[in-house]
Structures are given as C-alpha cells and as structure tokens.
C-alpha cells in the first residue's frame, strides 16, 4: 500500500536533479566559452571539447534510457562480417523472472546492493601484475554492451566506468536489467533474452523455465564457446549450480530491486 504513493515524489526528485544538472552545465558552458573569458583560443577550444566529451554521454544515456537501444557496436561488427544477428528487444515484463534471477546468480549477486561497481570483486579480479581479468558487474556490462566497443584495454575500461556511473545515476535498476537482457550475447547470433529463448528453446522469453534460464545464463561468460542447448557437460553442470544459486537469490531477496516482492 505504501509503494504507489512514493512514485510521484521519486519522479519529481529525479526531474529536480535533472533540472539542476542542466542549469549547472549551461552555466559552466557559457562561462568557459564566452569570448575573452576562457583565455587563449586554443584553451577555449580545448575546454569546449572536454565539456562536449562529458556532456554528450549524458545526453546519450538519457536518450537510450527513454527509447531503448537500437543495437550495439558488437551487433554491427558481426553483421559486417556476415554473421547472423538475431535481435528482438522486449520490455522486462515480457522476460521470465527465472532469467533475471539466473543472470544475477551467474554474473552479479550484489546487483541490487552496489551502485555500479563491486569494489571487492574488482580487487580480487586484479592479478598480481594488475592485469584486467573481468569481474564486471551487470551495470558495467550494460554500459559496455550498449555504448562501447568490445575491447579489454584500460582506455575502454575508463570510458566504461563513466557510462556505468551515468546509467546508475539516471536509470533505475529495472531499466539497467532490461537493457542488459536485451543486448547480452547468448551465442548463435542471438542477442537478448527474446532472441535467445526462441533460438535455443523455441519459446518466448516470458515462457523460459528455471532450467532453461540457467542454461542461458551459464554461457554468458563465453557465448562463442559454449552453447545453451544442447548443453555440453560443463554447461549442464554449471546450470545445475546456478539453479541452486537462483533459489538463494529468490530467498534472500537479491532480486528485489528488479522483481520486487
């Protein structure tokens, strides 16, 4: 009974934050781009470029947050190479809750607790020589998949961190999860839950069973290597482990920010 009344205040609070941010950015832009106020010409253009680099991602995040992603750079790359691309984005309400729990269990058990970055997991993922070894949260993977290119460089990681902070600021957890499930690669040219469910099981994403969801989530670390159906012995074993973890996710409310109670 207390849920619905809170929606309007939260919406107004978010609009207030957006208004303040817009005014602040506009004021900063005018201050540093006004002739004679920003120093030498090269410095003014440098500042303009830096401000544009900061503002453009904000506008992009807001736009994608409202309209959804039309596709990703990875999909474009696959299509250019002549590979099949199956992409059918759907709303989160048309995705089985089993798949939501499965990806949380497989990829990011603290999805509802962190603000985009799991500091503990990142620390463990850094090898002794400081090499990147994964440990990306669902929010980070969403930022990478929706806005960036597939790469494992520090440059892309830095840009990814900025986009991650932005989607955590402007999107709800449900929106992050919906975007993630719509663009994640599941193998066989299938991108997103709907395309993967139809490709591997011949059903819609809303009709996925717990086991089918676990098999899909089991291939996420390497969809080009593993196949959801028929599963290899490794994928079948990993899916069985995920089924137990999915029950833990449900029992402990680790999916509350997405599915509620």
Secondary structure, DSSP 8 states (H G I E B T S, - for coil): --HHHHHHHHHHHHHHHHHHHHHHHHHHHHHHHSTTTSSSHHHHHHHHHHHHHHHHHHHHHHHHHHH--S--HHHHHHHHTT---EE----GGGS-HHHHHHHHHHH-TTTTTSSS--HHHHHHHS-TT--------HHHHHHHHHHS-S---HHHHHHHHHHHHHHHHHS-HHHHHHHHHHH-EEETTEESHHHHHHHHHSS-GGG--HHHHHHHHHTGGGTTT--TTTT-HHHHHHHHHHHHHHHHHHHTTTTHHHH--
